[in-house]
Amino acid sequence: MNMRTQNMRIQSRALRNALRAIIPAADISILHERPWHSLTFCGTQLCLSVQLQDGTWHSDADKLSQLLSEHEFDLPHQIVADIAVTGAVVTDGAHCLIIDALLLDS
């Protein structure tokens, strides 16, 4: 594993842990992560799954969307440039929200 891949995984886990602090009752997993680059920045694109309990997920999705748009994340060596709830799915009776995020190296 190269250094960039190792750093990307550390960043992904830091965001997942920060989200767990915000929504402790949810089961959060990383669906995929990949390096991201522009002319001036580099970082990581993430897609996460947030599994919620039955019956509350519609209101939770709205609340979480609002919270994420206003929340100041304090992650080591990272800036959360963009984060949003981008979808909701139901599979095998499980209600999941999909969160996409862009983390920039600082």
Sequence and secondary structure as in RCSB ss.txt:
>XXXX:A:sequence
MNMRTQNMRIQSRALRNALRAIIPAADISILHERPWHSLTFCGTQLCLSVQLQDGTWHSDADKLSQLLSEHEFDL
PHQIVADIAVTGAVVTDGAHCLIIDALLLDS
>XXXX:A:secstr
  HHHHHHHHHHHHHHHHHHHHSTTSEEEEEEEEEEE SS EEEEEEEEEEE TTSHHHHHHHHHHHHHH     
TTEEEEEEEEEEEEEETTEEEEEEEEEEEE 
